[in-house]
Amino acid sequence: MRTVAVVGASLAGLYAARALRAQGYDGRLVIIGDEIHRPYDRPPLSKEFLTGAMAEDQLALSDAEEESELDAEWLLGVRAQGLDTRGRTIRLDSGRTVSADGVVIATGATPRRLPGTAATPGTAGGAALRGVHTLRTLDDARALRAELTTGQPVQVVVVGGGFIGSEVASSCVALGHHVTVVEAAPLPLLPQLGDAMATICAALHADHGVELVTGTGVTALRGTDAVTGVLLDDGRLLPADVVVVGIGAVPGTRWLEGSALAVRDGVLCDDGGVTTLPQVVAVGDVARVGGSRAEHWTNATEQPAAAVRNLLAGRTVESARPLPYFWSDQYGVRIQFAGRRLPCCTVRITEGSADEGSFLAVYEREGITVGALALNRPRPFMHLRRQLARGRRTRAAAAAAAAV
C-alpha cells in the first residue's frame, strides 16, 4: 500500500497509526480529525480535568518526538463527509479529497441528544439554551468547566446515571455544587451490573448528598436564553442552572451513508476489525466487531494492532476480541468491571463487603466465573481479570480447533 488514511484522530486512531509504523508500513500516512486538537485522553474530561486537578497539556497522548517518528500528514479541523470505496477516496467538508489504498475508520461516537424534548422556548433538546451540555470532547469539557468553576455553587441536573453522568456528578460535588441525577431506568448501571451490584453503586450518590431520581425520563428543558429547569415525565420540575446530558452515544457513521460498507449501529466487522471490504478496517467506538460494539478505553487500544495487520495483509489473519473491561472513578471510589454479565448469571462477594465500601464480586454462570466487579480492590481484581482473559483465550482456541 502506498497510502493509508486513518479517519479519526482519536485514541483508537492514534493506536492504529502507531501499529502501522510498528508493523513496518513505511508509506504515506494521513490522519484526519474533525477536532483541531491532536489525540488526547478522554477519561479525565469528566473527572480530573473538570475539577481543575489536571491541566490541559496533561491530556496529550503523544509528544513532538513521537509525532515526528510517526511521519504522518495531519489534517485536523476537517470532517470526513463521504467514502468512495470504488475510487478509494475520502471526501472532506473542506472540499478536498484524500486518495488511499487502505482506510482505518476510527471516527468514534457522538453524544445522544434528549429525544422528544423541547426547550420552552428553544429548539429540540434545548440546543439553544445556555447551560445545557454534553461531554465528549475537550471543547465540551472546557465549556462545562467554565460554568462550574465560577466560585459560586449552582444547581446541576445530570440526565443519565451511567459512567459519564455519575463521574460528572461526582466532580460537581467535589466543586461544591448541588446535584441531582435523573436516570430513566430503575437503577443506574442495571444492565451492566445487575440489580444487587447496581444498588450498591447507586448508593454512592446518596452517600455524598446527591439526589438520585430513577424510573422517569425528561419531557422538556425550561428556560428562555438559559436553562432554568428540567421537566420530568412524572410532572416534577427540577430547578437547574446547569444541565449535563449523558445518555449514551451513537457511532460516527453518518459520513459513510451511500458507501458500500455495511453499517448498523456501527461499522460491521469480523473479529479482526475487517469490514465488508478488505481494504477498510474499523476500530474503537465506531466498530461493531463480531456483533457487538464496545465504547471502552481498553477496546480502543487493543483492537488496532490486529486490524492494521489484517489491513496490510489484505485479509483477516488475526482476531482481536479483548476481554470487556471498564473502570470508573466516583466519589473517591474506583469501580472496575471485567468480563460479561448475562441475565442468567449469579453474583457473590468473595472478598471484602459492601458495608466496608471495598469488595471483590464474581459473576458466575453454571459454576464458571465470567465476570468480576471490584470497588476499591484493584490488586485482586487485576489478578482475576488476567485469569478471565486467559480463560477466554483458551475457550477461543478450543472453539477454533473444533471448527477445523
C-alpha angles and dihedrals in degrees: 000000000000098000132024120186121202108202106204125044089217136124090274091044092053092048089050091052091049091049092051092056093040090054093053104263106151101170130103113309120196122187116195122194132174092211122072090229129092113240113300138178112268104190094075091055092083094039129023096014093047093052093044095247091119126049122225094248089059090065095068115117096200139027134219093268094055092044089054090051091050088058090201132159106235118208104184131174092031127108127220109237103177147002121218101196094182094052091033094228134134117215116215129201089242088069092252124122127210120208116210138170090209133027131200112197110209102150094137121200140298128224119268116242124224105277119229096359129124133190116239097255106001140068134299112302092009092279091152095053123096113232097039113116145173120198119220109105137047090252089053090052093047092054094046094046090052090059094045099048103055091110094248124102114242136186109258124192115194113198108207127034099215124114097290093044094046093047091049090049090051092050092048091053089051088053092053101254131141109248137196121182118204117200123179093205122074089254136009114257092011096142093047100043109020127235102295098048094037088056091055093049092045089057089066089075095055091042088062099043098264118139110227116202113190138178096037137086135210121273101181146345115237126216146088108231097346130031115264103169151002118232113210129210090249092058099258118136115212116201111234138180092175128025123193116193113207106162100135135277140268122225117259098246103120091102089060095062109127094021123118092250121111108241127182118148087334136352108308112237139166121244090282096055092254114144128209085284117060093215091059126066131174130212140179128010094347096056121094099200119190092343100313138080124212125196099199135124095236092051091054092051100043102043100059100068093059094040092052092047089054092047092054091045093050091230141048109287098149136035127214119193103151118201105263109256133167138163137194135191114215129165092342093310122119110215116194130180131180133178126014134302114212125190089250093056125110120212131208136171111242100177133026122353142259089245089059091050088231125089148129119230130185130209114216135192118191090342095309120115108235101164145018136205126193135184111197093337102109100155100052089039094056090048091053091044090058090050091051091050092050091049091050092052091047092052091047092051091049091050091049092050092049090052093057 
